[in-house]
């Protein structure tokens, strides 16, 4: 590897450490846009289904699958998507401290 070239992983990831928007599915990208559009607001699963997948017939728990994928793809920034027990999900304006 050349000294002046970043590793291949760094080329695929934007400088802020988040996921490359191209690597997100359309549903994941729309879900992230909805959550980031109103930081701190708690969205119920039903609201997210209505906003992100309005024409699809899906179980509300499909939102959980998409959120899990988003958290994985966003790496450290994925911690900003918080689960609010018995309520839904919210995007935190400030990332919670790392665990461990």
Steps between C-alpha positions, in 0.01 A plus 500: 500500500630843408567736788301789352184299421230434760389141558221376272251511790562874543425561132155346537407695813440876519735703721245522784523122555143431390376259238539581136151607391536275195530196728159561658189344352231749394293408807797545734587835344143623536480375859821683586372816332175489702680443831771761435239750383370540855778416746374410845146427384378149580336327204284196563547197277158567347600858414824384341319238292252765383774751417760267350298212351152647442406275209640178645311250711756421769513417867608786724790281614655539153609841626717318757677312221571822309618682812736212584645516147536878521682480832740245356565700183540831682759347735565744789234742378247219522490557876310821428194293409360427843233252599237651728339212687132449426503811281721463192820660375665841499812654352713659770649839413808402702645151487487309828838420654665177382434196715770276629 
